[in-house]
Amino acid sequence: YGNPELIRSYVSSGQLDAQFDFNLYDALVDAFAKDESNFDNLTRVLAQSIEYYGAHHKMGNITGNQDRARFTSYADGAVKFDEDPKLAGWTRDIEHQGDEGYEKMQLLHAFLMTSPGIPCIYYGDEIAMPGANDPDNRRMMWFDHWNEQEQATQNRLKALIQLRKGRMSLLYGDLKIVSKDDGLLVMERSYIGERTLIIINKNQTATALPDYLKDEAKAENILIAVGSEYKEGEVVMNGRGYLILNLE
């Protein structure tokens, strides 16, 4: 834990290759778990990480860890931001509150798998396991009898991992924040002749694509579409989803 100057003093001096980027994680929780937040702070911290650790850094971008309450439980309100997250796990059962936590976890996955750095999935986050802080975030993993939302969350993460492995722009590409307004985060990764456009919609309701994206969002360019569909020659982004496009 610490500010970027402190962390860089270890990472850039040869003492460590990298460590978890908790500053980015805090910004991710704020951006994706809270409905009222925008993407301003997240894009600021993301740019800061690149400035301090380099464009091709090995910092670990995490979905969570044993020092924090589970992301999905903050995201669906099972754990409140203004309460003691350790005490919450001792005094009540922390379980999913509908589908909201699953949906927001999938947005977090999409961001991590398309951003610079090393995506790190804390066990159980591939199925959006709920939980308060330690020790409630150390529940035994289960590998079968997943419900529909757990299976969908894992399937979508697997698809993102395969896409990342197969696209040089997602592994090594330059990052450009194209837009961060109206609940839509638009990022572009580019490497030599390959360009990948990532659009993440955190809004609960359908959101129209900006006009400048409509020519790019063609059926033949779609690599992954979650919460999005192609209607009458135009992509429609439904609530809480993401769209990844090939622009090479």
CYANA upper distance limits for C-alpha pairs under 8 A (distance plus 0.5 A):
  1 TYR  CA      7 ILE  CA      8.32
  1 TYR  CA     22 PHE  CA      7.11
  1 TYR  CA     23 ASN  CA      8.45
  2 GLY  CA      6 LEU  CA      6.54
  2 GLY  CA      7 ILE  CA      6.88
  2 GLY  CA     23 ASN  CA      8.45
  3 ASN  CA      7 ILE  CA      6.91
  3 ASN  CA     23 ASN  CA      8.16
  4 PRO  CA      8 ARG  CA      6.38
  4 PRO  CA     48 GLN  CA      8.42
  4 PRO  CA     49 SER  CA      7.92
  4 PRO  CA     52 TYR  CA      7.08
  5 GLU  CA      9 SER  CA      6.82
  5 GLU  CA     52 TYR  CA      8.03
  6 LEU  CA     10 TYR  CA      7.63
  7 ILE  CA     11 VAL  CA      6.80
  8 ARG  CA     12 SER  CA      5.95
  8 ARG  CA     13 SER  CA      8.24
  8 ARG  CA     52 TYR  CA      6.95
  8 ARG  CA     53 TYR  CA      7.06
  9 SER  CA     13 SER  CA      6.49
 10 TYR  CA     14 GLY  CA      7.34
 10 TYR  CA     15 GLN  CA      5.91
 10 TYR  CA     16 LEU  CA      6.32
 11 VAL  CA     15 GLN  CA      6.73
 11 VAL  CA     16 LEU  CA      5.30
 11 VAL  CA     17 ASP  CA      6.05
 11 VAL  CA     18 ALA  CA      5.99
 11 VAL  CA     19 GLN  CA      8.19
 11 VAL  CA     53 TYR  CA      8.10
 12 SER  CA     16 LEU  CA      8.06
 12 SER  CA     17 ASP  CA      8.20
 12 SER  CA     53 TYR  CA      7.98
 17 ASP  CA     58 LYS  CA      7.44
 18 ALA  CA     57 HIS  CA      8.17
 18 ALA  CA     58 LYS  CA      6.04
 18 ALA  CA     59 MET  CA      5.34
 18 ALA  CA     60 GLY  CA      7.60
 19 GLN  CA     58 LYS  CA      8.34
 19 GLN  CA     59 MET  CA      5.85
 19 GLN  CA     60 GLY  CA      6.33
 20 PHE  CA     59 MET  CA      6.32
 20 PHE  CA     60 GLY  CA      4.88
 20 PHE  CA     61 ASN  CA      6.75
 20 PHE  CA     62 ILE  CA      7.32
 21 ASP  CA     25 TYR  CA      6.88
 21 ASP  CA     59 MET  CA      6.49
 21 ASP  CA     60 GLY  CA      6.23
 21 ASP  CA     61 ASN  CA      6.28
 21 ASP  CA     62 ILE  CA      7.83
 22 PHE  CA     26 ASP  CA      6.60
 22 PHE  CA     61 ASN  CA      8.45
 22 PHE  CA     62 ILE  CA      8.37
 23 ASN  CA     27 ALA  CA      6.99
 23 ASN  CA     45 VAL  CA      7.69
 24 LEU  CA     28 LEU  CA      6.63
 24 LEU  CA     42 LEU  CA      7.64
 24 LEU  CA     45 VAL  CA      6.47
 24 LEU  CA     46 LEU  CA      6.97
 24 LEU  CA     49 SER  CA      8.10
 24 LEU  CA     61 ASN  CA      7.81
 25 TYR  CA     29 VAL  CA      6.70
 25 TYR  CA     61 ASN  CA      7.44
 25 TYR  CA     62 ILE  CA      6.95
 25 TYR  CA     63 THR  CA      7.95
 25 TYR  CA     64 GLY  CA      8.21
 26 ASP  CA     30 ASP  CA      6.80
 27 ALA  CA     31 ALA  CA      6.59
 27 ALA  CA     41 ASN  CA      6.89
 27 ALA  CA     42 LEU  CA      5.46
 27 ALA  CA     45 VAL  CA      7.47
 28 LEU  CA     32 PHE  CA      6.40
 28 LEU  CA     33 ALA  CA      8.25
 28 LEU  CA     42 LEU  CA      6.70
 28 LEU  CA    108 LEU  CA      7.89
 29 VAL  CA     33 ALA  CA      5.69
 29 VAL  CA     34 LYS  CA      7.82
 29 VAL  CA     71 PHE  CA      7.48
 29 VAL  CA     75 ALA  CA      8.49
 30 ASP  CA     34 LYS  CA      6.16
 30 ASP  CA     37 SER  CA      7.00
 30 ASP  CA     42 LEU  CA      8.47
 31 ALA  CA     35 ASP  CA      8.29
 31 ALA  CA     37 SER  CA      5.93
 31 ALA  CA     38 ASN  CA      6.46
 31 ALA  CA     39 PHE  CA      6.32
 31 ALA  CA     41 ASN  CA      8.23
 31 ALA  CA     42 LEU  CA      6.97
 32 PHE  CA     37 SER  CA      8.24
 32 PHE  CA     75 ALA  CA      7.94
 32 PHE  CA    104 LYS  CA      6.71
 32 PHE  CA    107 LEU  CA      7.73
 32 PHE  CA    108 LEU  CA      7.30
 32 PHE  CA    202 LYS  CA      7.41
 33 ALA  CA     71 PHE  CA      7.84
 33 ALA  CA     72 THR  CA      8.19
 33 ALA  CA     74 TYR  CA      6.83
 33 ALA  CA     75 ALA  CA      4.60
 33 ALA  CA     76 ASP  CA      8.02
 33 ALA  CA    104 LYS  CA      7.02
 34 LYS  CA     75 ALA  CA      7.09
 35 ASP  CA    202 LYS  CA      8.24
 35 ASP  CA    203 ASN  CA      8.19
 38 ASN  CA    180 LYS  CA      8.35
 38 ASN  CA    181 ASP  CA      8.11
 38 ASN  CA    182 ASP  CA      8.35
 38 ASN  CA    183 GLY  CA      6.87
 39 PHE  CA     43 THR  CA      6.64
 39 PHE  CA    180 LYS  CA      6.30
 39 PHE  CA    181 ASP  CA      7.94
 39 PHE  CA    183 GLY  CA      7.91
 39 PHE  CA    185 LEU  CA      7.45
 40 ASP  CA     44 ARG  CA      6.76
 40 ASP  CA    180 LYS  CA      7.53
 41 ASN  CA     45 VAL  CA      6.67
 42 LEU  CA     46 LEU  CA      6.52
 43 THR  CA     47 ALA  CA      6.61
 43 THR  CA    177 ILE  CA      8.08
 44 ARG  CA     48 GLN  CA      6.70
 45 VAL  CA     49 SER  CA      6.66
 46 LEU  CA     50 ILE  CA      7.00
 47 ALA  CA     51 GLU  CA      6.67
 48 GLN  CA     52 TYR  CA      6.63
 49 SER  CA     53 TYR  CA      6.25
 49 SER  CA     54 GLY  CA      7.93
 50 ILE  CA     54 GLY  CA      5.33
 50 ILE  CA     55 ALA  CA      5.58
 50 ILE  CA     56 HIS  CA      8.36
 50 ILE  CA     57 HIS  CA      7.91
 51 GLU  CA     55 ALA  CA      7.82
 53 TYR  CA     57 HIS  CA      6.12
 53 TYR  CA     59 MET  CA      8.23
 55 ALA  CA    116 PRO  CA      7.63
 55 ALA  CA    174 ASP  CA      7.69
 56 HIS  CA    116 PRO  CA      7.09
 56 HIS  CA    117 GLY  CA      7.29
 56 HIS  CA    172 TYR  CA      6.98
 57 HIS  CA    116 PRO  CA      7.71
 57 HIS  CA    117 GLY  CA      6.09
 58 LYS  CA    117 GLY  CA      5.56
 58 LYS  CA    118 ILE  CA      6.18
 59 MET  CA    117 GLY  CA      5.75
 59 MET  CA    118 ILE  CA      6.46
 60 GLY  CA    117 GLY  CA      6.62
 60 GLY  CA    118 ILE  CA      5.30
 60 GLY  CA    119 PRO  CA      6.46
 60 GLY  CA    120 CYS  CA      6.48
 61 ASN  CA    112 LEU  CA      6.98
 61 ASN  CA    117 GLY  CA      6.83
 61 ASN  CA    118 ILE  CA      6.24
 61 ASN  CA    119 PRO  CA      5.39
 61 ASN  CA    120 CYS  CA      6.21
 62 ILE  CA    112 LEU  CA      8.23
 62 ILE  CA    119 PRO  CA      6.65
 62 ILE  CA    120 CYS  CA      5.20
 62 ILE  CA    121 ILE  CA      6.57
 62 ILE  CA    122 TYR  CA      7.53
 63 THR  CA     71 PHE  CA      7.61
 63 THR  CA    108 LEU  CA      7.71
 63 THR  CA    109 HIS  CA      8.02
 63 THR  CA    120 CYS  CA      7.03
 63 THR  CA    121 ILE  CA      5.97
 63 THR  CA    122 TYR  CA      6.48
 63 THR  CA    125 ASP  CA      7.28
 64 GLY  CA     68 ARG  CA      7.03
 64 GLY  CA     69 ALA  CA      8.30
 64 GLY  CA     70 ARG  CA      6.95
 64 GLY  CA     71 PHE  CA      6.95
 64 GLY  CA    121 ILE  CA      7.86
 64 GLY  CA    122 TYR  CA      6.16
 64 GLY  CA    125 ASP  CA      8.25
 65 ASN  CA     69 ALA  CA      8.49
 65 ASN  CA     70 ARG  CA      8.27
 65 ASN  CA    122 TYR  CA      6.26
 65 ASN  CA    137 ASN  CA      8.47
 66 GLN  CA    133 ASN  CA      7.68
 66 GLN  CA    134 ASP  CA      6.51
 66 GLN  CA    135 PRO  CA      8.28
 66 GLN  CA    137 ASN  CA      6.60
 66 GLN  CA    138 ARG  CA      7.31
 67 ASP  CA    133 ASN  CA      7.13
 67 ASP  CA    134 ASP  CA      6.86
 68 ARG  CA    132 ALA  CA      8.10
 68 ARG  CA    133 ASN  CA      5.73
 68 ARG  CA    134 ASP  CA      7.60
 68 ARG  CA    137 ASN  CA      8.12
 69 ALA  CA     73 SER  CA      7.73
 69 ALA  CA     74 TYR  CA      7.82
 69 ALA  CA     79 VAL  CA      8.27
 69 ALA  CA     85 PRO  CA      6.73
 69 ALA  CA     86 LYS  CA      8.28
 69 ALA  CA    131 GLY  CA      6.58
 69 ALA  CA    132 ALA  CA      4.80
 69 ALA  CA    133 ASN  CA      4.41
 69 ALA  CA    134 ASP  CA      7.66
 69 ALA  CA    136 ASP  CA      8.38
 69 ALA  CA    137 ASN  CA      6.72
 70 ARG  CA     74 TYR  CA      7.21
 70 ARG  CA    129 MET  CA      7.79
 70 ARG  CA    130 PRO  CA      6.29
 70 ARG  CA    131 GLY  CA      5.64
 70 ARG  CA    132 ALA  CA      6.44
 70 ARG  CA    133 ASN  CA      7.50
 70 ARG  CA    137 ASN  CA      6.72
 71 PHE  CA     75 ALA  CA      6.57
 71 PHE  CA    101 GLY  CA      8.40
 71 PHE  CA    105 MET  CA      7.75
 71 PHE  CA    130 PRO  CA      8.26
 72 THR  CA     76 ASP  CA      6.74
 72 THR  CA     96 HIS  CA      8.42
 72 THR  CA    101 GLY  CA      4.95
 72 THR  CA    102 TYR  CA      7.07
 72 THR  CA    104 LYS  CA      7.66
 72 THR  CA    105 MET  CA      6.55
 72 THR  CA    128 ALA  CA      6.46
 72 THR  CA    129 MET  CA      7.56
 72 THR  CA    130 PRO  CA      6.42
 73 SER  CA     77 GLY  CA      6.49
 73 SER  CA     78 ALA  CA      5.44
 73 SER  CA     79 VAL  CA      5.94
 73 SER  CA     94 ILE  CA      7.90
 73 SER  CA     95 GLU  CA      7.89
 73 SER  CA     96 HIS  CA      7.29
 73 SER  CA    101 GLY  CA      6.94
 73 SER  CA    130 PRO  CA      5.83
 73 SER  CA    131 GLY  CA      6.63
 73 SER  CA    132 ALA  CA      7.59
 74 TYR  CA     78 ALA  CA      6.70
 74 TYR  CA     79 VAL  CA      5.55
 74 TYR  CA     80 LYS  CA      6.75
 74 TYR  CA     81 PHE  CA      7.44
 74 TYR  CA    101 GLY  CA      8.30
 75 ALA  CA    100 GLU  CA      7.45
 75 ALA  CA    101 GLY  CA      5.60
 75 ALA  CA    104 LYS  CA      7.09
 75 ALA  CA    105 MET  CA      8.42
 76 ASP  CA     96 HIS  CA      7.54
 76 ASP  CA     97 GLN  CA      6.31
 76 ASP  CA     98 GLY  CA      8.02
 76 ASP  CA     99 ASP  CA      8.34
 76 ASP  CA    100 GLU  CA      5.81
 76 ASP  CA    101 GLY  CA      5.15
 77 GLY  CA     97 GLN  CA      7.63
 78 ALA  CA     94 ILE  CA      6.54
 78 ALA  CA     95 GLU  CA      7.14
 78 ALA  CA     96 HIS  CA      7.22
 78 ALA  CA     97 GLN  CA      6.86
 79 VAL  CA     83 GLU  CA      8.02
 79 VAL  CA     85 PRO  CA      7.19
 79 VAL  CA     88 ALA  CA      7.56
 79 VAL  CA     94 ILE  CA      7.83
 79 VAL  CA    132 ALA  CA      7.04
 80 LYS  CA     85 PRO  CA      8.17
 83 GLU  CA     88 ALA  CA      8.04
 84 ASP  CA     88 ALA  CA      6.79
 85 PRO  CA     89 GLY  CA      7.23
 85 PRO  CA    132 ALA  CA      5.99
 85 PRO  CA    133 ASN  CA      5.68
 86 LYS  CA     90 TRP  CA      7.35
 86 LYS  CA    132 ALA  CA      6.72
 86 LYS  CA    133 ASN  CA      5.15
 86 LYS  CA    134 ASP  CA      6.63
 86 LYS  CA    135 PRO  CA      8.13
 86 LYS  CA    136 ASP  CA      8.26
 87 LEU  CA     91 THR  CA      6.69
 88 ALA  CA     92 ARG  CA      6.62
 88 ALA  CA     94 ILE  CA      8.23
 88 ALA  CA    132 ALA  CA      6.75
 88 ALA  CA    133 ASN  CA      8.32
 89 GLY  CA     93 ASP  CA      7.13
 89 GLY  CA     94 ILE  CA      7.05
 89 GLY  CA    131 GLY  CA      7.58
 89 GLY  CA    132 ALA  CA      5.44
 89 GLY  CA    133 ASN  CA      7.08
 89 GLY  CA    134 ASP  CA      8.45
 89 GLY  CA    135 PRO  CA      8.17
 89 GLY  CA    136 ASP  CA      6.05
 90 TRP  CA    136 ASP  CA      8.34
 94 ILE  CA    130 PRO  CA      7.07
 94 ILE  CA    131 GLY  CA      6.02
 94 ILE  CA    132 ALA  CA      7.04
 95 GLU  CA    130 PRO  CA      6.21
 95 GLU  CA    131 GLY  CA      7.45
 96 HIS  CA    101 GLY  CA      7.44
 96 HIS  CA    130 PRO  CA      6.81
 97 GLN  CA    101 GLY  CA      7.89
 99 ASP  CA    103 GLU  CA      6.85
 99 ASP  CA    149 GLN  CA      7.87
100 GLU  CA    104 LYS  CA      6.73
101 GLY  CA    105 MET  CA      6.56
101 GLY  CA    128 ALA  CA      7.72
102 TYR  CA    106 GLN  CA      6.82
102 TYR  CA    127 ILE  CA      8.32
102 TYR  CA    128 ALA  CA      6.28
102 TYR  CA    149 GLN  CA      7.16
102 TYR  CA    150 GLU  CA      7.98
102 TYR  CA    153 THR  CA      7.27
103 GLU  CA    107 LEU  CA      7.14
103 GLU  CA    240 ARG  CA      6.99
103 GLU  CA    241 GLY  CA      8.30
104 LYS  CA    108 LEU  CA      6.87
104 LYS  CA    202 LYS  CA      8.28
104 LYS  CA    240 ARG  CA      7.64
105 MET  CA    109 HIS  CA      6.73
105 MET  CA    125 ASP  CA      8.25
105 MET  CA    128 ALA  CA      6.85
105 MET  CA    153 THR  CA      8.39
106 GLN  CA    110 ALA  CA      6.74
106 GLN  CA    153 THR  CA      6.74
106 GLN  CA    156 ARG  CA      7.97
106 GLN  CA    157 LEU  CA      7.87
107 LEU  CA    111 PHE  CA      6.82
107 LEU  CA    200 ILE  CA      7.45
107 LEU  CA    202 LYS  CA      8.03
107 LEU  CA    240 ARG  CA      7.77
107 LEU  CA    241 GLY  CA      7.20
107 LEU  CA    242 TYR  CA      7.53
108 LEU  CA    112 LEU  CA      6.76
109 HIS  CA    113 MET  CA      6.57
109 HIS  CA    157 LEU  CA      6.98
109 HIS  CA    160 LEU  CA      8.37
110 ALA  CA    114 THR  CA      6.83
110 ALA  CA    157 LEU  CA      8.20
110 ALA  CA    160 LEU  CA      7.34
110 ALA  CA    200 ILE  CA      8.29
110 ALA  CA    242 TYR  CA      7.74
111 PHE  CA    115 SER  CA      6.59
111 PHE  CA    200 ILE  CA      8.30
112 LEU  CA    119 PRO  CA      6.07
113 MET  CA    119 PRO  CA      6.66
113 MET  CA    160 LEU  CA      6.77
113 MET  CA    161 ILE  CA      7.10
113 MET  CA    164 ARG  CA      6.89
113 MET  CA    170 LEU  CA      8.23
114 THR  CA    164 ARG  CA      7.42
114 THR  CA    170 LEU  CA      6.03
114 THR  CA    198 ILE  CA      7.95
115 SER  CA    170 LEU  CA      7.40
115 SER  CA    175 LEU  CA      8.28
116 PRO  CA    170 LEU  CA      7.96
116 PRO  CA    171 LEU  CA      7.57
116 PRO  CA    172 TYR  CA      7.85
116 PRO  CA    173 GLY  CA      8.40
116 PRO  CA    175 LEU  CA      8.09
121 ILE  CA    125 ASP  CA      6.79
121 ILE  CA    126 GLU  CA      7.37
122 TYR  CA    126 GLU  CA      8.32
123 TYR  CA    141 MET  CA      7.95
124 GLY  CA    128 ALA  CA      6.65
124 GLY  CA    129 MET  CA      5.55
124 GLY  CA    141 MET  CA      6.80
125 ASP  CA    129 MET  CA      6.04
126 GLU  CA    150 GLU  CA      8.44
126 GLU  CA    153 THR  CA      7.00
126 GLU  CA    154 GLN  CA      5.62
126 GLU  CA    157 LEU  CA      7.29
127 ILE  CA    149 GLN  CA      8.30
127 ILE  CA    150 GLU  CA      5.02
127 ILE  CA    151 GLN  CA      7.21
127 ILE  CA    153 THR  CA      5.96
127 ILE  CA    154 GLN  CA      5.84
128 ALA  CA    150 GLU  CA      7.11
128 ALA  CA    153 THR  CA      7.62
130 PRO  CA    137 ASN  CA      8.03
131 GLY  CA    136 ASP  CA      5.85
131 GLY  CA    137 ASN  CA      5.42
131 GLY  CA    139 ARG  CA      8.41
132 ALA  CA    136 ASP  CA      5.71
132 ALA  CA    137 ASN  CA      6.23
133 ASN  CA    137 ASN  CA      5.93
134 ASP  CA    138 ARG  CA      7.15
135 PRO  CA    139 ARG  CA      8.13
146 TRP  CA    150 GLU  CA      6.13
146 TRP  CA    151 GLN  CA      6.41
147 ASN  CA    151 GLN  CA      6.74
148 GLU  CA    152 ALA  CA      6.64
149 GLN  CA    153 THR  CA      6.57
150 GLU  CA    154 GLN  CA      6.81
151 GLN  CA    155 ASN  CA      6.57
152 ALA  CA    156 ARG  CA      6.58
153 THR  CA    157 LEU  CA      6.74
154 GLN  CA    158 LYS  CA      6.70
155 ASN  CA    159 ALA  CA      6.87
156 ARG  CA    160 LEU  CA      6.83
157 LEU  CA    161 ILE  CA      6.68
158 LYS  CA    162 GLN  CA      6.73
159 ALA  CA    163 LEU  CA      6.69
160 LEU  CA    164 ARG  CA      6.64
160 LEU  CA    224 ILE  CA      8.49
161 ILE  CA    165 LYS  CA      6.71
162 GLN  CA    166 GLY  CA      6.82
163 LEU  CA    167 ARG  CA      6.79
164 ARG  CA    168 MET  CA      8.23
164 ARG  CA    170 LEU  CA      6.08
164 ARG  CA    171 LEU  CA      7.01
165 LYS  CA    170 LEU  CA      8.49
165 LYS  CA    171 LEU  CA      7.80
167 ARG  CA    171 LEU  CA      7.16
168 MET  CA    172 TYR  CA      6.26
168 MET  CA    173 GLY  CA      7.12
168 MET  CA    191 TYR  CA      6.93
168 MET  CA    194 GLU  CA      8.04
169 SER  CA    173 GLY  CA      4.52
169 SER  CA    174 ASP  CA      7.86
169 SER  CA    189 ARG  CA      5.95
169 SER  CA    190 SER  CA      5.44
169 SER  CA    191 TYR  CA      5.12
169 SER  CA    194 GLU  CA      6.64
169 SER  CA    195 ARG  CA      6.86
169 SER  CA    196 THR  CA      7.14
170 LEU  CA    189 ARG  CA      6.70
170 LEU  CA    190 SER  CA      8.25
170 LEU  CA    196 THR  CA      7.87
172 TYR  CA    191 TYR  CA      7.26
173 GLY  CA    189 ARG  CA      5.64
173 GLY  CA    190 SER  CA      5.14
173 GLY  CA    191 TYR  CA      4.98
174 ASP  CA    188 GLU  CA      8.44
174 ASP  CA    189 ARG  CA      5.83
174 ASP  CA    190 SER  CA      5.78
174 ASP  CA    191 TYR  CA      7.05
175 LEU  CA    187 MET  CA      7.50
175 LEU  CA    188 GLU  CA      6.31
175 LEU  CA    189 ARG  CA      5.29
175 LEU  CA    190 SER  CA      7.42
176 LYS  CA    187 MET  CA      6.20
176 LYS  CA    188 GLU  CA      5.60
176 LYS  CA    189 ARG  CA      6.99
177 ILE  CA    185 LEU  CA      8.37
177 ILE  CA    186 VAL  CA      6.71
177 ILE  CA    187 MET  CA      5.11
177 ILE  CA    188 GLU  CA      6.97
178 VAL  CA    185 LEU  CA      8.39
178 VAL  CA    186 VAL  CA      5.78
178 VAL  CA    187 MET  CA      5.86
178 VAL  CA    188 GLU  CA      7.19
179 SER  CA    184 LEU  CA      7.81
179 SER  CA    185 LEU  CA      6.36
179 SER  CA    186 VAL  CA      5.50
179 SER  CA    187 MET  CA      7.61
180 LYS  CA    184 LEU  CA      6.13
180 LYS  CA    185 LEU  CA      4.94
180 LYS  CA    186 VAL  CA      6.72
181 ASP  CA    185 LEU  CA      7.36
183 GLY  CA    201 ASN  CA      6.39
183 GLY  CA    202 LYS  CA      5.94
183 GLY  CA    203 ASN  CA      6.05
184 LEU  CA    199 ILE  CA      7.20
184 LEU  CA    200 ILE  CA      6.14
184 LEU  CA    201 ASN  CA      5.20
184 LEU  CA    202 LYS  CA      7.04
184 LEU  CA    203 ASN  CA      8.17
185 LEU  CA    198 ILE  CA      8.34
185 LEU  CA    199 ILE  CA      6.17
185 LEU  CA    200 ILE  CA      5.63
185 LEU  CA    201 ASN  CA      7.13
186 VAL  CA    197 LEU  CA      7.64
186 VAL  CA    198 ILE  CA      6.11
186 VAL  CA    199 ILE  CA      5.03
186 VAL  CA    200 ILE  CA      7.03
187 MET  CA    197 LEU  CA      6.36
187 MET  CA    198 ILE  CA      5.62
187 MET  CA    199 ILE  CA      7.10
188 GLU  CA    195 ARG  CA      7.41
188 GLU  CA    196 THR  CA      6.15
188 GLU  CA    197 LEU  CA      5.04
188 GLU  CA    198 ILE  CA      6.69
189 ARG  CA    195 ARG  CA      6.25
189 ARG  CA    196 THR  CA      5.70
189 ARG  CA    197 LEU  CA      7.06
190 SER  CA    194 GLU  CA      6.13
190 SER  CA    195 ARG  CA      4.85
190 SER  CA    196 THR  CA      6.83
191 TYR  CA    195 ARG  CA      7.03
193 GLY  CA    248 GLU  CA      6.58
194 GLU  CA    246 ASN  CA      8.33
194 GLU  CA    247 LEU  CA      7.53
194 GLU  CA    248 GLU  CA      5.17
195 ARG  CA    246 ASN  CA      6.73
195 ARG  CA    247 LEU  CA      5.54
195 ARG  CA    248 GLU  CA      5.55
196 THR  CA    244 ILE  CA      7.46
196 THR  CA    245 LEU  CA      6.18
196 THR  CA    246 ASN  CA      5.50
196 THR  CA    247 LEU  CA      6.30
196 THR  CA    248 GLU  CA      7.99
197 LEU  CA    244 ILE  CA      6.17
197 LEU  CA    245 LEU  CA      5.51
197 LEU  CA    246 ASN  CA      7.07
197 LEU  CA    247 LEU  CA      7.45
198 ILE  CA    242 TYR  CA      7.82
198 ILE  CA    243 LEU  CA      6.47
198 ILE  CA    244 ILE  CA      5.12
198 ILE  CA    245 LEU  CA      7.01
199 ILE  CA    242 TYR  CA      6.00
199 ILE  CA    243 LEU  CA      5.60
199 ILE  CA    244 ILE  CA      6.83
200 ILE  CA    240 ARG  CA      8.17
200 ILE  CA    241 GLY  CA      6.62
200 ILE  CA    242 TYR  CA      4.86
200 ILE  CA    243 LEU  CA      7.05
201 ASN  CA    207 THR  CA      8.00
201 ASN  CA    237 MET  CA      7.83
201 ASN  CA    239 GLY  CA      7.33
201 ASN  CA    240 ARG  CA      5.76
201 ASN  CA    241 GLY  CA      5.83
201 ASN  CA    242 TYR  CA      6.42
202 LYS  CA    239 GLY  CA      7.49
202 LYS  CA    240 ARG  CA      5.28
202 LYS  CA    241 GLY  CA      7.44
203 ASN  CA    207 THR  CA      7.76
203 ASN  CA    239 GLY  CA      5.95
203 ASN  CA    240 ARG  CA      6.10
204 GLN  CA    238 ASN  CA      8.37
204 GLN  CA    239 GLY  CA      4.83
204 GLN  CA    240 ARG  CA      6.17
205 THR  CA    238 ASN  CA      6.46
205 THR  CA    239 GLY  CA      4.60
205 THR  CA    240 ARG  CA      7.90
206 ALA  CA    236 VAL  CA      7.76
206 ALA  CA    237 MET  CA      6.03
206 ALA  CA    238 ASN  CA      4.35
206 ALA  CA    239 GLY  CA      5.31
207 THR  CA    236 VAL  CA      7.71
207 THR  CA    237 MET  CA      6.02
207 THR  CA    238 ASN  CA      6.76
207 THR  CA    239 GLY  CA      7.60
208 ALA  CA    236 VAL  CA      6.87
208 ALA  CA    237 MET  CA      6.99
209 LEU  CA    213 LEU  CA      6.77
209 LEU  CA    214 LYS  CA      7.01
209 LEU  CA    235 VAL  CA      8.28
209 LEU  CA    236 VAL  CA      7.81
209 LEU  CA    237 MET  CA      7.78
210 PRO  CA    214 LYS  CA      7.32
211 ASP  CA    215 ASP  CA      8.38
212 TYR  CA    216 GLU  CA      8.37
213 LEU  CA    217 ALA  CA      6.61
214 LYS  CA    218 LYS  CA      7.99
214 LYS  CA    234 GLU  CA      7.74
214 LYS  CA    235 VAL  CA      8.12
216 GLU  CA    221 ASN  CA      7.76
216 GLU  CA    245 LEU  CA      8.29
216 GLU  CA    247 LEU  CA      7.79
217 ALA  CA    221 ASN  CA      6.99
217 ALA  CA    222 ILE  CA      7.51
217 ALA  CA    234 GLU  CA      7.96
217 ALA  CA    235 VAL  CA      6.83
217 ALA  CA    245 LEU  CA      7.48
218 LYS  CA    222 ILE  CA      7.21
218 LYS  CA    233 GLY  CA      8.21
218 LYS  CA    234 GLU  CA      7.65
218 LYS  CA    235 VAL  CA      7.72
219 ALA  CA    230 TYR  CA      7.56
219 ALA  CA    235 VAL  CA      8.40
221 ASN  CA    245 LEU  CA      5.73
221 ASN  CA    246 ASN  CA      5.51
221 ASN  CA    247 LEU  CA      7.15
222 ILE  CA    243 LEU  CA      7.79
222 ILE  CA    244 ILE  CA      6.65
222 ILE  CA    245 LEU  CA      5.14
222 ILE  CA    246 ASN  CA      6.86
223 LEU  CA    243 LEU  CA      8.25
223 LEU  CA    244 ILE  CA      5.99
223 LEU  CA    245 LEU  CA      5.83
223 LEU  CA    246 ASN  CA      6.84
224 ILE  CA    242 TYR  CA      8.36
224 ILE  CA    243 LEU  CA      6.34
224 ILE  CA    244 ILE  CA      5.67
224 ILE  CA    245 LEU  CA      7.68
225 ALA  CA    229 GLU  CA      7.72
225 ALA  CA    241 GLY  CA      8.18
225 ALA  CA    242 TYR  CA      6.52
225 ALA  CA    243 LEU  CA      5.09
225 ALA  CA    244 ILE  CA      6.97
226 VAL  CA    241 GLY  CA      5.61
226 VAL  CA    242 TYR  CA      5.78
226 VAL  CA    243 LEU  CA      6.88
227 GLY  CA    237 MET  CA      6.70
227 GLY  CA    238 ASN  CA      5.75
227 GLY  CA    239 GLY  CA      7.02
227 GLY  CA    240 ARG  CA      6.91
227 GLY  CA    241 GLY  CA      4.72
227 GLY  CA    242 TYR  CA      6.90
228 SER  CA    235 VAL  CA      7.32
228 SER  CA    236 VAL  CA      6.13
228 SER  CA    237 MET  CA      4.88
228 SER  CA    238 ASN  CA      6.03
228 SER  CA    241 GLY  CA      6.98
228 SER  CA    242 TYR  CA      7.49
228 SER  CA    243 LEU  CA      7.36
229 GLU  CA    235 VAL  CA      6.18
229 GLU  CA    236 VAL  CA      5.95
229 GLU  CA    237 MET  CA      7.16
229 GLU  CA    238 ASN  CA      8.29
230 TYR  CA    234 GLU  CA      6.07
230 TYR  CA    235 VAL  CA      4.96
230 TYR  CA    236 VAL  CA      6.69
231 LYS  CA    235 VAL  CA      6.64
231 LYS  CA    236 VAL  CA      7.33
237 MET  CA    241 GLY  CA      7.37
237 MET  CA    242 TYR  CA      8.17
